[in-house]
Amino acid sequence: MPLDAQQLAEACASTLYERDAASQAMGMQLLEVGPGRASVGMHVRADMLQGVGTCHGGHLFALADSAFAFACNTYNAVTVAIGCSIDYVAPAQLDDRLVARAVEQSRSGRTGNYDVRIENQRGELIALFHGKSYKVRGTLLDLENLQ
């Protein structure tokens, strides 16, 4: 029986997460996924703080980039980033629980545009990220052998 769009998105995200040593090493968890969208969570640890005591921007970028990657790979077409930008709005603090929510804004041909919003546990905006995706050759899943 073929997978519906939600099942396909979940299977793709699960497979991608299993292969994603970087996101796992930073303690990221895949929270939610659907066609063209994904949410990823992360606690700010002491080893993620920079010199002024707040979360390093590179970790925030990585969190948003991971949510973006999961969202744009929900269609079983291997998709990579061709451009990303981030605006840091407020600092994230030690022990903050961050959630990055990626939402597809457009997808046509080989490219797509995705916006990611990072918020802390109080719903405060931490950063806004925009990613542009490019579909390359290949698939994440072998659907013929997937049961």
C-alpha positions as CSV (number, residue, x, y, z in Angstrom):
1,M,0.0,0.0,0.0
2,P,1.5,3.4,-1.0
3,L,2.4,5.9,1.7
4,D,0.2,9.1,1.9
5,A,1.9,12.5,2.1
6,Q,2.1,12.6,5.9
7,Q,3.5,9.0,6.1
8,L,6.1,9.8,3.4
9,A,7.2,13.0,5.2
10,E,7.6,11.1,8.5
11,A,9.5,8.3,6.9
12,C,11.9,10.7,5.1
13,A,12.5,12.7,8.3
14,S,13.2,9.6,10.3
15,T,15.7,8.3,7.8
16,L,17.4,11.7,7.5
17,Y,17.6,12.1,11.3
18,E,19.1,8.6,11.6
19,R,21.9,9.7,9.2
20,D,22.4,13.2,10.8
21,A,25.2,12.8,13.3
22,A,25.6,16.6,13.6
23,S,22.1,17.3,14.8
24,Q,22.2,14.4,17.1
25,A,25.5,15.5,18.6
26,M,24.0,18.9,19.4
27,G,21.1,17.2,21.2
28,M,18.4,18.1,18.6
29,Q,15.2,16.2,18.6
30,L,12.8,15.9,15.7
31,L,9.5,17.0,17.2
32,E,7.0,17.2,14.3
33,V,7.1,16.8,10.6
34,G,4.6,17.0,7.7
35,P,4.9,17.8,4.0
36,G,7.0,20.9,3.7
37,R,7.3,21.5,7.4
38,A,9.3,20.4,10.4
39,S,9.9,21.3,14.1
40,V,13.2,20.6,15.8
41,G,13.9,21.2,19.5
42,M,17.2,21.7,21.4
43,H,18.2,22.6,24.9
44,V,21.0,25.3,25.3
45,R,23.9,23.6,27.0
46,A,26.9,25.2,28.7
47,D,29.2,24.1,25.8
48,M,27.0,26.1,23.4
49,L,27.6,29.4,25.2
50,Q,29.9,32.0,23.7
51,G,32.1,34.7,25.4
52,V,29.3,36.9,26.7
53,G,27.3,34.0,28.1
54,T,24.5,33.5,25.6
55,C,24.0,30.8,23.0
56,H,26.5,31.0,20.1
57,G,24.9,32.1,16.9
58,G,26.3,29.1,15.1
59,H,24.3,26.8,17.2
60,L,21.1,28.8,16.5
61,F,22.0,28.7,12.8
62,A,22.5,24.9,13.0
63,L,19.2,24.4,14.7
64,A,17.3,26.4,12.1
65,D,19.3,24.8,9.3
66,S,18.3,21.3,10.6
67,A,14.6,22.2,10.7
68,F,14.9,23.6,7.2
69,A,16.7,20.4,6.0
70,F,14.0,18.1,7.5
71,A,11.2,20.3,6.0
72,C,12.6,20.4,2.5
73,N,13.4,16.7,2.4
74,T,9.8,15.6,3.1
75,Y,9.0,14.6,-0.5
76,N,11.6,11.9,-0.9
77,A,13.8,13.9,-3.2
78,V,17.3,14.6,-2.0
79,T,17.3,18.4,-1.4
80,V,20.2,20.6,-0.2
81,A,20.6,24.3,0.8
82,I,21.8,26.7,-1.8
83,G,21.5,29.8,0.4
84,C,20.5,30.6,3.9
85,S,20.3,33.8,6.0
86,I,19.5,34.4,9.7
87,D,18.5,37.4,11.8
88,Y,19.2,37.1,15.5
89,V,16.4,38.8,17.4
90,A,17.0,38.0,21.0
91,P,19.7,36.0,22.9
92,A,19.1,32.4,23.9
93,Q,20.2,31.6,27.5
94,L,21.7,28.6,29.2
95,D,19.0,25.9,29.7
96,D,16.6,27.5,27.3
97,R,14.5,25.0,25.4
98,L,14.5,26.2,21.8
99,V,12.1,25.1,19.0
100,A,12.8,25.8,15.4
101,R,9.7,25.6,13.2
102,A,10.3,25.4,9.4
103,V,7.5,26.1,6.9
104,E,7.6,25.8,3.2
105,Q,6.8,29.1,1.4
106,S,7.2,28.0,-2.2
107,R,8.4,24.9,-4.1
108,S,8.6,24.8,-7.9
109,G,10.9,22.9,-10.2
110,R,14.1,22.2,-8.4
111,T,14.0,25.1,-5.9
112,G,12.1,26.0,-2.7
113,N,11.9,28.7,-0.1
114,Y,11.5,28.0,3.6
115,D,11.1,30.2,6.6
116,V,12.2,29.1,10.1
117,R,11.2,30.7,13.3
118,I,13.2,29.9,16.5
119,E,11.4,30.5,19.8
120,N,12.3,29.7,23.4
121,Q,10.1,27.9,26.0
122,R,8.2,31.1,26.7
123,G,7.3,31.6,23.0
124,E,9.8,34.5,22.7
125,L,11.3,35.0,19.2
126,I,15.0,34.3,19.2
127,A,15.8,34.2,15.5
128,L,14.3,34.2,12.0
129,F,16.0,32.1,9.2
130,H,15.3,31.8,5.5
131,G,16.6,29.0,3.4
132,K,16.5,28.3,-0.3
133,S,16.6,24.6,-1.3
134,Y,17.8,22.8,-4.4
135,K,16.6,19.4,-5.4
136,V,19.5,17.2,-6.6
137,R,19.4,13.6,-7.9
138,G,18.3,10.7,-5.8
139,T,15.8,9.8,-3.1
140,L,16.1,9.3,0.6
141,L,13.9,6.1,0.6
142,D,13.6,3.1,-1.6
143,L,9.8,3.0,-1.7
144,E,9.7,-0.4,-3.4
145,N,11.3,-2.0,-0.4
146,L,9.6,0.1,2.3
147,Q,6.9,-1.7,4.2
